[in-house]
Amino acid sequence: MDLKTVIVSAYKLAEEEIKSIEQKFPFVKGTTIENKIDESILAGIIIKSGSRIVDISLLSKLRNLKKLI
C-alpha cells in the first residue's frame, strides 16, 4: 500500500522545497506527495501523512496567538 502525503501551502512548492521538507520530516520520504494550494494559510505549510498532521502555517500561529490575547 502506497502512503500518500498532502502538503498544503500558500503557493506551488518547487521541487527543492519538497526535498527540503522530506529532509526535515523523514516520515514524508518514500510517500506519494501531493501539493495542494490554499492561499488562506498565508505562509508556511500543513503536512498530512497517514494519521499525522503537522501544521506550521502562519494562519495556525495567528489563531494560537488570538487565543492567548
N, CA, C and O atoms as a Maestro MAE file, in Angstrom:
{
 s_m_m2io_version
 :::
 2.0.0
}

f_m_ct {
 s_m_title
 :::
 protein
 m_atom[276] {
  # First column is atom index #
  i_m_mmod_type
  r_m_x_coord
  r_m_y_coord
  r_m_z_coord
  i_m_residue_number
  s_m_chain_name
  s_m_pdb_residue_name
  s_m_pdb_atom_name
  i_m_atomic_number
  :::
  1 25 0.842 -1.180 0.000 1 A "MET " " N  " 7
  2 3 0.000 0.000 0.000 1 A "MET " " CA " 6
  3 2 0.889 1.246 0.000 1 A "MET " " C  " 6
  4 15 1.810 1.364 0.808 1 A "MET " " O  " 8
  5 25 0.601 2.158 -0.905 2 A "ASP " " N  " 7
  6 3 1.392 3.371 -1.046 2 A "ASP " " CA " 6
  7 2 0.802 4.466 -0.174 2 A "ASP " " C  " 6
  8 15 -0.359 4.841 -0.338 2 A "ASP " " O  " 8
  9 25 1.604 4.978 0.753 3 A "LEU " " N  " 7
  10 3 1.149 6.044 1.635 3 A "LEU " " CA " 6
  11 2 1.195 7.379 0.901 3 A "LEU " " C  " 6
  12 15 2.146 7.675 0.177 3 A "LEU " " O  " 8
  13 25 0.150 8.179 1.100 4 A "LYS " " N  " 7
  14 3 0.054 9.473 0.433 4 A "LYS " " CA " 6
  15 2 0.277 10.583 1.454 4 A "LYS " " C  " 6
  16 15 -0.224 10.519 2.576 4 A "LYS " " O  " 8
  17 25 1.023 11.585 1.056 5 A "THR " " N  " 7
  18 3 1.244 12.766 1.877 5 A "THR " " CA " 6
  19 2 0.729 13.985 1.120 5 A "THR " " C  " 6
  20 15 1.053 14.194 -0.049 5 A "THR " " O  " 8
  21 25 -0.075 14.780 1.808 6 A "VAL " " N  " 7
  22 3 -0.568 16.029 1.230 6 A "VAL " " CA " 6
  23 2 0.148 17.169 1.940 6 A "VAL " " C  " 6
  24 15 0.128 17.265 3.167 6 A "VAL " " O  " 8
  25 25 0.777 18.026 1.155 7 A "ILE " " N  " 7
  26 3 1.423 19.212 1.701 7 A "ILE " " CA " 6
  27 2 0.636 20.423 1.208 7 A "ILE " " C  " 6
  28 15 0.611 20.723 0.015 7 A "ILE " " O  " 8
  29 25 0.000 21.104 2.143 8 A "VAL " " N  " 7
  30 3 -0.792 22.289 1.820 8 A "VAL " " CA " 6
  31 2 0.111 23.510 1.988 8 A "VAL " " C  " 6
  32 15 0.771 23.669 3.014 8 A "VAL " " O  " 8
  33 25 0.129 24.355 0.983 9 A "SER " " N  " 7
  34 3 0.948 25.569 1.030 9 A "SER " " CA " 6
  35 2 0.193 26.709 0.360 9 A "SER " " C  " 6
  36 15 -0.796 26.489 -0.339 9 A "SER " " O  " 8
  37 25 0.669 27.925 0.582 10 A "ALA " " N  " 7
  38 3 0.007 29.102 0.005 10 A "ALA " " CA " 6
  39 2 0.323 29.260 -1.481 10 A "ALA " " C  " 6
  40 15 -0.362 29.994 -2.193 10 A "ALA " " O  " 8
  41 25 1.364 28.567 -1.940 11 A "TYR " " N  " 7
  42 3 1.757 28.624 -3.349 11 A "TYR " " CA " 6
  43 2 2.325 27.259 -3.747 11 A "TYR " " C  " 6
  44 15 2.624 26.433 -2.884 11 A "TYR " " O  " 8
  45 25 2.473 27.029 -5.041 12 A "LYS " " N  " 7
  46 3 3.025 25.765 -5.519 12 A "LYS " " CA " 6
  47 2 4.487 25.652 -5.100 12 A "LYS " " C  " 6
  48 15 5.293 26.546 -5.359 12 A "LYS " " O  " 8
  49 25 4.810 24.550 -4.457 13 A "LEU " " N  " 7
  50 3 6.173 24.339 -3.975 13 A "LEU " " CA " 6
  51 2 7.083 23.872 -5.103 13 A "LEU " " C  " 6
  52 15 6.683 23.077 -5.953 13 A "LEU " " O  " 8
  53 25 8.308 24.374 -5.097 14 A "ALA " " N  " 7
  54 3 9.322 23.917 -6.047 14 A "ALA " " CA " 6
  55 2 9.859 22.569 -5.582 14 A "ALA " " C  " 6
  56 15 9.740 22.223 -4.407 14 A "ALA " " O  " 8
  57 25 10.440 21.822 -6.487 15 A "GLU " " N  " 7
  58 3 10.990 20.501 -6.171 15 A "GLU " " CA " 6
  59 2 12.020 20.583 -5.037 15 A "GLU " " C  " 6
  60 15 12.067 19.697 -4.184 15 A "GLU " " O  " 8
  61 25 12.840 21.633 -5.020 16 A "GLU " " N  " 7
  62 3 13.848 21.802 -3.964 16 A "GLU " " CA " 6
  63 2 13.179 21.982 -2.597 16 A "GLU " " C  " 6
  64 15 13.681 21.491 -1.585 16 A "GLU " " O  " 8
  65 25 12.053 22.682 -2.576 17 A "GLU " " N  " 7
  66 3 11.335 22.893 -1.317 17 A "GLU " " CA " 6
  67 2 10.754 21.578 -0.803 17 A "GLU " " C  " 6
  68 15 10.780 21.312 0.398 17 A "GLU " " O  " 8
  69 25 10.235 20.768 -1.700 18 A "ILE " " N  " 7
  70 3 9.695 19.462 -1.305 18 A "ILE " " CA " 6
  71 2 10.815 18.571 -0.777 18 A "ILE " " C  " 6
  72 15 10.625 17.868 0.216 18 A "ILE " " O  " 8
  73 25 11.978 18.592 -1.425 19 A "LYS " " N  " 7
  74 3 13.118 17.804 -0.942 19 A "LYS " " CA " 6
  75 2 13.559 18.273 0.440 19 A "LYS " " C  " 6
  76 15 13.930 17.455 1.282 19 A "LYS " " O  " 8
  77 25 13.522 19.567 0.677 20 A "SER " " N  " 7
  78 3 13.872 20.118 1.983 20 A "SER " " CA " 6
  79 2 12.882 19.637 3.050 20 A "SER " " C  " 6
  80 15 13.281 19.304 4.165 20 A "SER " " O  " 8
  81 25 11.609 19.605 2.708 21 A "ILE " " N  " 7
  82 3 10.585 19.109 3.632 21 A "ILE " " CA " 6
  83 2 10.836 17.636 3.939 21 A "ILE " " C  " 6
  84 15 10.713 17.219 5.090 21 A "ILE " " O  " 8
  85 25 11.185 16.842 2.924 22 A "GLU " " N  " 7
  86 3 11.480 15.418 3.136 22 A "GLU " " CA " 6
  87 2 12.654 15.235 4.092 22 A "GLU " " C  " 6
  88 15 12.652 14.299 4.892 22 A "GLU " " O  " 8
  89 25 13.641 16.098 4.026 23 A "GLN " " N  " 7
  90 3 14.797 16.003 4.924 23 A "GLN " " CA " 6
  91 2 14.415 16.377 6.354 23 A "GLN " " C  " 6
  92 15 14.880 15.747 7.304 23 A "GLN " " O  " 8
  93 25 13.575 17.394 6.515 24 A "LYS " " N  " 7
  94 3 13.193 17.860 7.852 24 A "LYS " " CA " 6
  95 2 12.129 16.979 8.502 24 A "LYS " " C  " 6
  96 15 12.045 16.902 9.728 24 A "LYS " " O  " 8
  97 25 11.322 16.320 7.682 25 A "PHE " " N  " 7
  98 3 10.245 15.462 8.174 25 A "PHE " " CA " 6
  99 2 10.394 14.084 7.518 25 A "PHE " " C  " 6
  100 15 9.752 13.812 6.504 25 A "PHE " " O  " 8
  101 25 11.231 13.218 8.086 26 A "PRO " " N  " 7
  102 3 11.557 11.928 7.466 26 A "PRO " " CA " 6
  103 2 10.345 11.029 7.177 26 A "PRO " " C  " 6
  104 15 10.410 10.198 6.271 26 A "PRO " " O  " 8
  105 25 9.250 11.177 7.922 27 A "PHE " " N  " 7
  106 3 8.075 10.333 7.673 27 A "PHE " " CA " 6
  107 2 7.434 10.623 6.313 27 A "PHE " " C  " 6
  108 15 6.607 9.841 5.844 27 A "PHE " " O  " 8
  109 25 7.807 11.739 5.676 28 A "VAL " " N  " 7
  110 3 7.282 12.104 4.354 28 A "VAL " " CA " 6
  111 2 8.020 11.352 3.244 28 A "VAL " " C  " 6
  112 15 7.438 11.032 2.207 28 A "VAL " " O  " 8
  113 25 9.300 11.076 3.471 29 A "LYS " " N  " 7
  114 3 10.147 10.443 2.454 29 A "LYS " " CA " 6
  115 2 9.586 9.062 2.073 29 A "LYS " " C  " 6
  116 15 9.194 8.278 2.937 29 A "LYS " " O  " 8
  117 25 9.558 8.790 0.790 30 A "GLY " " N  " 7
  118 3 9.071 7.498 0.304 30 A "GLY " " CA " 6
  119 2 7.569 7.427 0.113 30 A "GLY " " C  " 6
  120 15 7.040 6.381 -0.263 30 A "GLY " " O  " 8
  121 25 6.868 8.540 0.371 31 A "THR " " N  " 7
  122 3 5.423 8.555 0.159 31 A "THR " " CA " 6
  123 2 5.117 9.303 -1.138 31 A "THR " " C  " 6
  124 15 5.968 10.012 -1.676 31 A "THR " " O  " 8
  125 25 3.909 9.136 -1.621 32 A "THR " " N  " 7
  126 3 3.454 9.900 -2.785 32 A "THR " " CA " 6
  127 2 3.036 11.274 -2.281 32 A "THR " " C  " 6
  128 15 2.152 11.384 -1.432 32 A "THR " " O  " 8
  129 25 3.668 12.322 -2.802 33 A "ILE " " N  " 7
  130 3 3.420 13.674 -2.311 33 A "ILE " " CA " 6
  131 2 2.520 14.443 -3.276 33 A "ILE " " C  " 6
  132 15 2.753 14.488 -4.484 33 A "ILE " " O  " 8
  133 25 1.491 15.042 -2.696 34 A "GLU " " N  " 7
  134 3 0.592 15.914 -3.448 34 A "GLU " " CA " 6
  135 2 0.659 17.298 -2.812 34 A "GLU " " C  " 6
  136 15 0.504 17.428 -1.598 34 A "GLU " " O  " 8
  137 25 0.884 18.313 -3.602 35 A "ASN " " N  " 7
  138 3 0.940 19.686 -3.113 35 A "ASN " " CA " 6
  139 2 -0.380 20.376 -3.431 35 A "ASN " " C  " 6
  140 15 -0.711 20.606 -4.594 35 A "ASN " " O  " 8
  141 25 -1.130 20.704 -2.380 36 A "LYS " " N  " 7
  142 3 -2.384 21.437 -2.555 36 A "LYS " " CA " 6
  143 2 -2.154 22.891 -2.188 36 A "LYS " " C  " 6
  144 15 -1.448 23.198 -1.228 36 A "LYS " " O  " 8
  145 25 -2.755 23.781 -2.958 37 A "ILE " " N  " 7
  146 3 -2.605 25.211 -2.739 37 A "ILE " " CA " 6
  147 2 -3.815 25.739 -1.968 37 A "ILE " " C  " 6
  148 15 -4.962 25.503 -2.349 37 A "ILE " " O  " 8
  149 25 -3.536 26.459 -0.874 38 A "ASP " " N  " 7
  150 3 -4.588 27.119 -0.096 38 A "ASP " " CA " 6
  151 2 -4.023 28.446 0.376 38 A "ASP " " C  " 6
  152 15 -3.307 28.503 1.376 38 A "ASP " " O  " 8
  153 25 -4.340 29.501 -0.336 39 A "GLU " " N  " 7
  154 3 -3.778 30.821 -0.036 39 A "GLU " " CA " 6
  155 2 -4.213 31.343 1.330 39 A "GLU " " C  " 6
  156 15 -3.595 32.266 1.860 39 A "GLU " " O  " 8
  157 25 -5.270 30.765 1.909 40 A "SER " " N  " 7
  158 3 -5.757 31.252 3.202 40 A "SER " " CA " 6
  159 2 -4.789 30.944 4.350 40 A "SER " " C  " 6
  160 15 -4.899 31.548 5.417 40 A "SER " " O  " 8
  161 25 -3.847 30.019 4.153 41 A "ILE " " N  " 7
  162 3 -2.891 29.732 5.232 41 A "ILE " " CA " 6
  163 2 -1.801 30.804 5.309 41 A "ILE " " C  " 6
  164 15 -1.007 30.815 6.249 41 A "ILE " " O  " 8
  165 25 -1.764 31.701 4.324 42 A "LEU " " N  " 7
  166 3 -0.873 32.860 4.261 42 A "LEU " " CA " 6
  167 2 0.586 32.495 3.996 42 A "LEU " " C  " 6
  168 15 1.177 32.993 3.038 42 A "LEU " " O  " 8
  169 25 1.169 31.645 4.816 43 A "ALA " " N  " 7
  170 3 2.569 31.232 4.657 43 A "ALA " " CA " 6
  171 2 2.764 29.940 5.448 43 A "ALA " " C  " 6
  172 15 1.894 29.543 6.223 43 A "ALA " " O  " 8
  173 25 3.900 29.292 5.249 44 A "GLY " " N  " 7
  174 3 4.163 28.034 5.935 44 A "GLY " " CA " 6
  175 2 3.501 26.875 5.217 44 A "GLY " " C  " 6
  176 15 3.080 26.998 4.067 44 A "GLY " " O  " 8
  177 25 3.412 25.737 5.914 45 A "ILE " " N  " 7
  178 3 2.833 24.530 5.315 45 A "ILE " " CA " 6
  179 2 2.024 23.744 6.343 45 A "ILE " " C  " 6
  180 15 2.172 23.923 7.552 45 A "ILE " " O  " 8
  181 25 1.170 22.876 5.827 46 A "ILE " " N  " 7
  182 3 0.466 21.876 6.624 46 A "ILE " " CA " 6
  183 2 0.768 20.540 5.955 46 A "ILE " " C  " 6
  184 15 0.528 20.373 4.759 46 A "ILE " " O  " 8
  185 25 1.295 19.588 6.725 47 A "ILE " " N  " 7
  186 3 1.625 18.267 6.190 47 A "ILE " " CA " 6
  187 2 0.629 17.266 6.754 47 A "ILE " " C  " 6
  188 15 0.449 17.174 7.969 47 A "ILE " " O  " 8
  189 25 -0.020 16.512 5.863 48 A "LYS " " N  " 7
  190 3 -0.953 15.455 6.264 48 A "LYS " " CA " 6
  191 2 -0.441 14.147 5.672 48 A "LYS " " C  " 6
  192 15 -0.428 13.966 4.455 48 A "LYS " " O  " 8
  193 25 -0.020 13.239 6.548 49 A "SER " " N  " 7
  194 3 0.539 11.967 6.102 49 A "SER " " CA " 6
  195 2 0.055 10.865 7.031 49 A "SER " " C  " 6
  196 15 0.432 10.816 8.201 49 A "SER " " O  " 8
  197 25 -0.776 9.987 6.504 50 A "GLY " " N  " 7
  198 3 -1.357 8.946 7.357 50 A "GLY " " CA " 6
  199 2 -2.174 9.597 8.458 50 A "GLY " " C  " 6
  200 15 -3.057 10.409 8.182 50 A "GLY " " O  " 8
  201 25 -1.883 9.243 9.710 51 A "SER " " N  " 7
  202 3 -2.609 9.820 10.843 51 A "SER " " CA " 6
  203 2 -1.908 11.057 11.400 51 A "SER " " C  " 6
  204 15 -2.366 11.630 12.388 51 A "SER " " O  " 8
  205 25 -0.811 11.473 10.784 52 A "ARG " " N  " 7
  206 3 -0.062 12.648 11.261 52 A "ARG " " CA " 6
  207 2 -0.496 13.919 10.555 52 A "ARG " " C  " 6
  208 15 -0.743 13.933 9.349 52 A "ARG " " O  " 8
  209 25 -0.580 14.979 11.331 53 A "ILE " " N  " 7
  210 3 -0.805 16.313 10.777 53 A "ILE " " CA " 6
  211 2 0.180 17.255 11.461 53 A "ILE " " C  " 6
  212 15 0.201 17.371 12.687 53 A "ILE " " O  " 8
  213 25 0.988 17.919 10.657 54 A "VAL " " N  " 7
  214 3 1.939 18.901 11.168 54 A "VAL " " CA " 6
  215 2 1.529 20.242 10.560 54 A "VAL " " C  " 6
  216 15 1.594 20.433 9.346 54 A "VAL " " O  " 8
  217 25 1.109 21.161 11.420 55 A "ASP " " N  " 7
  218 3 0.626 22.468 10.953 55 A "ASP " " CA " 6
  219 2 1.606 23.544 11.395 55 A "ASP " " C  " 6
  220 15 1.636 23.932 12.563 55 A "ASP " " O  " 8
  221 25 2.394 24.012 10.463 56 A "ILE " " N  " 7
  222 3 3.311 25.113 10.746 56 A "ILE " " CA " 6
  223 2 2.986 26.292 9.813 56 A "ILE " " C  " 6
  224 15 3.866 26.952 9.261 56 A "ILE " " O  " 8
  225 25 1.691 26.512 9.671 57 A "SER " " N  " 7
  226 3 1.231 27.621 8.825 57 A "SER " " CA " 6
  227 2 1.124 28.894 9.652 57 A "SER " " C  " 6
  228 15 0.960 28.845 10.871 57 A "SER " " O  " 8
  229 25 1.217 30.018 8.981 58 A "LEU " " N  " 7
  230 3 1.066 31.306 9.649 58 A "LEU " " CA " 6
  231 2 -0.348 31.458 10.192 58 A "LEU " " C  " 6
  232 15 -0.542 32.039 11.260 58 A "LEU " " O  " 8
  233 25 -1.333 30.944 9.471 59 A "LEU " " N  " 7
  234 3 -2.716 31.035 9.917 59 A "LEU " " CA " 6
  235 2 -2.889 30.360 11.278 59 A "LEU " " C  " 6
  236 15 -3.540 30.923 12.158 59 A "LEU " " O  " 8
  237 25 -2.322 29.172 11.470 60 A "SER " " N  " 7
  238 3 -2.471 28.482 12.756 60 A "SER " " CA " 6
  239 2 -1.732 29.235 13.866 60 A "SER " " C  " 6
  240 15 -2.202 29.280 15.003 60 A "SER " " O  " 8
  241 25 -0.582 29.826 13.542 61 A "LYS " " N  " 7
  242 3 0.153 30.605 14.543 61 A "LYS " " CA " 6
  243 2 -0.650 31.843 14.958 61 A "LYS " " C  " 6
  244 15 -0.678 32.198 16.136 61 A "LYS " " O  " 8
  245 25 -1.302 32.499 13.988 62 A "LEU " " N  " 7
  246 3 -2.131 33.663 14.303 62 A "LEU " " CA " 6
  247 2 -3.345 33.264 15.138 62 A "LEU " " C  " 6
  248 15 -3.737 33.987 16.054 62 A "LEU " " O  " 8
  249 25 -3.939 32.114 14.824 63 A "ARG " " N  " 7
  250 3 -5.087 31.624 15.610 63 A "ARG " " CA " 6
  251 2 -4.656 31.334 17.052 63 A "ARG " " C  " 6
  252 15 -5.369 31.674 17.996 63 A "ARG " " O  " 8
  253 25 -3.488 30.705 17.217 64 A "ASN " " N  " 7
  254 3 -2.993 30.402 18.566 64 A "ASN " " CA " 6
  255 2 -2.712 31.686 19.328 64 A "ASN " " C  " 6
  256 15 -2.993 31.771 20.524 64 A "ASN " " O  " 8
  257 25 -2.164 32.679 18.655 65 A "LEU " " N  " 7
  258 3 -1.883 33.964 19.290 65 A "LEU " " CA " 6
  259 2 -3.186 34.651 19.712 65 A "LEU " " C  " 6
  260 15 -3.255 35.256 20.782 65 A "LEU " " O  " 8
  261 25 -4.206 34.558 18.876 66 A "LYS " " N  " 7
  262 3 -5.505 35.158 19.184 66 A "LYS " " CA " 6
  263 2 -6.102 34.529 20.437 66 A "LYS " " C  " 6
  264 15 -6.747 35.217 21.228 66 A "LYS " " O  " 8
  265 25 -5.891 33.221 20.626 67 A "LYS " " N  " 7
  266 3 -6.407 32.529 21.820 67 A "LYS " " CA " 6
  267 2 -5.741 33.041 23.100 67 A "LYS " " C  " 6
  268 15 -6.348 33.057 24.170 67 A "LYS " " O  " 8
  269 25 -4.482 33.459 22.965 68 A "LEU " " N  " 7
  270 3 -3.729 33.939 24.131 68 A "LEU " " CA " 6
  271 2 -4.099 35.366 24.531 68 A "LEU " " C  " 6
  272 15 -3.884 35.779 25.671 68 A "LEU " " O  " 8
  273 25 -4.650 36.103 23.589 69 A "ILE " " N  " 7
  274 3 -4.956 37.518 23.847 69 A "ILE " " CA " 6
  275 2 -6.298 37.667 24.543 69 A "ILE " " C  " 6
  276 15 -6.719 38.785 24.839 69 A "ILE " " O  " 8
  :::
 }
 m_bond[275] {
  # First column is bond index #
  i_m_from
  i_m_to
  i_m_order
  :::
  1 1 2 1
  2 2 3 1
  3 3 4 2
  4 3 5 1
  5 5 6 1
  6 6 7 1
  7 7 8 2
  8 7 9 1
  9 9 10 1
  10 10 11 1
  11 11 12 2
  12 11 13 1
  13 13 14 1
  14 14 15 1
  15 15 16 2
  16 15 17 1
  17 17 18 1
  18 18 19 1
  19 19 20 2
  20 19 21 1
  21 21 22 1
  22 22 23 1
  23 23 24 2
  24 23 25 1
  25 25 26 1
  26 26 27 1
  27 27 28 2
  28 27 29 1
  29 29 30 1
  30 30 31 1
  31 31 32 2
  32 31 33 1
  33 33 34 1
  34 34 35 1
  35 35 36 2
  36 35 37 1
  37 37 38 1
  38 38 39 1
  39 39 40 2
  40 39 41 1
  41 41 42 1
  42 42 43 1
  43 43 44 2
  44 43 45 1
  45 45 46 1
  46 46 47 1
  47 47 48 2
  48 47 49 1
  49 49 50 1
  50 50 51 1
  51 51 52 2
  52 51 53 1
  53 53 54 1
  54 54 55 1
  55 55 56 2
  56 55 57 1
  57 57 58 1
  58 58 59 1
  59 59 60 2
  60 59 61 1
  61 61 62 1
  62 62 63 1
  63 63 64 2
  64 63 65 1
  65 65 66 1
  66 66 67 1
  67 67 68 2
  68 67 69 1
  69 69 70 1
  70 70 71 1
  71 71 72 2
  72 71 73 1
  73 73 74 1
  74 74 75 1
  75 75 76 2
  76 75 77 1
  77 77 78 1
  78 78 79 1
  79 79 80 2
  80 79 81 1
  81 81 82 1
  82 82 83 1
  83 83 84 2
  84 83 85 1
  85 85 86 1
  86 86 87 1
  87 87 88 2
  88 87 89 1
  89 89 90 1
  90 90 91 1
  91 91 92 2
  92 91 93 1
  93 93 94 1
  94 94 95 1
  95 95 96 2
  96 95 97 1
  97 97 98 1
  98 98 99 1
  99 99 100 2
  100 99 101 1
  101 101 102 1
  102 102 103 1
  103 103 104 2
  104 103 105 1
  105 105 106 1
  106 106 107 1
  107 107 108 2
  108 107 109 1
  109 109 110 1
  110 110 111 1
  111 111 112 2
  112 111 113 1
  113 113 114 1
  114 114 115 1
  115 115 116 2
  116 115 117 1
  117 117 118 1
  118 118 119 1
  119 119 120 2
  120 119 121 1
  121 121 122 1
  122 122 123 1
  123 123 124 2
  124 123 125 1
  125 125 126 1
  126 126 127 1
  127 127 128 2
  128 127 129 1
  129 129 130 1
  130 130 131 1
  131 131 132 2
  132 131 133 1
  133 133 134 1
  134 134 135 1
  135 135 136 2
  136 135 137 1
  137 137 138 1
  138 138 139 1
  139 139 140 2
  140 139 141 1
  141 141 142 1
  142 142 143 1
  143 143 144 2
  144 143 145 1
  145 145 146 1
  146 146 147 1
  147 147 148 2
  148 147 149 1
  149 149 150 1
  150 150 151 1
  151 151 152 2
  152 151 153 1
  153 153 154 1
  154 154 155 1
  155 155 156 2
  156 155 157 1
  157 157 158 1
  158 158 159 1
  159 159 160 2
  160 159 161 1
  161 161 162 1
  162 162 163 1
  163 163 164 2
  164 163 165 1
  165 165 166 1
  166 166 167 1
  167 167 168 2
  168 167 169 1
  169 169 170 1
  170 170 171 1
  171 171 172 2
  172 171 173 1
  173 173 174 1
  174 174 175 1
  175 175 176 2
  176 175 177 1
  177 177 178 1
  178 178 179 1
  179 179 180 2
  180 179 181 1
  181 181 182 1
  182 182 183 1
  183 183 184 2
  184 183 185 1
  185 185 186 1
  186 186 187 1
  187 187 188 2
  188 187 189 1
  189 189 190 1
  190 190 191 1
  191 191 192 2
  192 191 193 1
  193 193 194 1
  194 194 195 1
  195 195 196 2
  196 195 197 1
  197 197 198 1
  198 198 199 1
  199 199 200 2
  200 199 201 1
  201 201 202 1
  202 202 203 1
  203 203 204 2
  204 203 205 1
  205 205 206 1
  206 206 207 1
  207 207 208 2
  208 207 209 1
  209 209 210 1
  210 210 211 1
  211 211 212 2
  212 211 213 1
  213 213 214 1
  214 214 215 1
  215 215 216 2
  216 215 217 1
  217 217 218 1
  218 218 219 1
  219 219 220 2
  220 219 221 1
  221 221 222 1
  222 222 223 1
  223 223 224 2
  224 223 225 1
  225 225 226 1
  226 226 227 1
  227 227 228 2
  228 227 229 1
  229 229 230 1
  230 230 231 1
  231 231 232 2
  232 231 233 1
  233 233 234 1
  234 234 235 1
  235 235 236 2
  236 235 237 1
  237 237 238 1
  238 238 239 1
  239 239 240 2
  240 239 241 1
  241 241 242 1
  242 242 243 1
  243 243 244 2
  244 243 245 1
  245 245 246 1
  246 246 247 1
  247 247 248 2
  248 247 249 1
  249 249 250 1
  250 250 251 1
  251 251 252 2
  252 251 253 1
  253 253 254 1
  254 254 255 1
  255 255 256 2
  256 255 257 1
  257 257 258 1
  258 258 259 1
  259 259 260 2
  260 259 261 1
  261 261 262 1
  262 262 263 1
  263 263 264 2
  264 263 265 1
  265 265 266 1
  266 266 267 1
  267 267 268 2
  268 267 269 1
  269 269 270 1
  270 270 271 1
  271 271 272 2
  272 271 273 1
  273 273 274 1
  274 274 275 1
  275 275 276 2
  :::
 }
}
